[in-house]
Amino acid sequence: MLYLLQTLPGLAALTWREVEQTIRPDTDRPAPRQVGIRGVPARNDLILLDHQGSPRPLLALRTIEDVFVVAARGFKIAPDDRGLRQIHAATRNEEAVKPALDVWRRLNGGKRNGTFRVVTRIVGKHSFQRREFGRAVADAIRDGWPGRWQPIEEEADLEVWATLLEQELIVAIRLSDASLRLRGKIAHLPASLRPALAAAMVMLTHPAEDDIFLDPMAGVGTLLLERAAAGPFTALYGGDISPAAVTAMQANLRGVRGQIEVRRWNATKLPLPDASVTKVAVNLPFGTQIGEGEDLEELYRDVLYQIARVLKPGGRLVTLVADQQLLDRARAHAAPVLRATARHRVLVLGHRATICEHIRVAGAATPPPPPLPPEDDDWE
């Protein structure tokens, strides 16, 4: 059966890594096979895969935001009115649609009739509008799909996403709902990490049972929640300078079992002993998130110095940062024992960002960072 995984821009390769790590072949089912990766620019990465058996293992993936079963595909779709007829014909193909509906019904109590809505996306230049595209798909569903389906605008029983990528059509039935994107978060604040992105960062720390995991700028605790979901751990430590963030973090982590410590602190002065944690993941503030008059590079220097101090040799650090060069300068200046190993480009709310992997190399403790050079008041 053909499925579609939807994630954030730039995460497709990491999502596929999660698929390979978590959905193993067995005697009755081969491993999922990647059919292709597509993209809706600045919106989503799309992964087409052939998966046998129940879709529930796909719904359990952490680095995704939605799961669909593919009901219809079309190729060489014309950019003019002929394309609308091709879209209608491809969507109405009952031979391809019936197995997809059966998958949806098994997850939704066997419902054979009801309401539906169509979500449309178009990439490329076409003479027809998105509204006309949606109408062609809706007409095909109403007139040709098994059962009796009536279109409505919101809160439909069946949600169909139709994506036209240049000349390729993908019509897919949504199997997930909003809860997959939220992952049980109770409290939110502006600029909070998306859970799928946090899950990708956690995965790159290589979770293990003996993890003493730290997020020094934890916000509402999304990275801590995803580390808890990734498997057993020894301890989780998180803190933030904002009282509102700490309150939200405590609410979000209330149901997590294990040794968890949440505190209000300044990440530039971590109240933790040297070499006391094994893994760190942190969303470093973007330029738009820093108050006027604050120096971002100085903040990065101070935070990285503290991370290098508390991280055991051999420990792993994963950062999310908007300005990778600024991060590299700060690391070279204040925490040279943090060695960069890999980078992954992503989009965060339309802004370019980078997930950076580091290892804390063995050796002498990181020296205190030297003072910044004084400003020249005569500079013009």
JOMO-V133281 format. One record per helix or strand. SS is the DSSP state (alpha for helix, beta for strand). FROM is the first residue (numbers start at 1). TO is the last residue. Records with the same first field share a line. If there is no record, write none. Layout:
BEGIN
SS->FROM-TO / FROM-TO
END
This chain:
BEGIN
beta->2-7 / 26-26 / 29-29 / 33-40 / 44-50 / 66-74 / 114-123 / 149-151 / 158-165 / 168-174 / 212-215 / 235-240 / 260-264 / 277-283 / 311-321 / 338-348 / 351-360
alpha->12-22 / 56-59 / 81-91 / 94-107 / 130-144 / 178-182 / 195-204 / 222-229 / 243-252 / 267-269 / 287-289 / 296-310 / 324-334
END
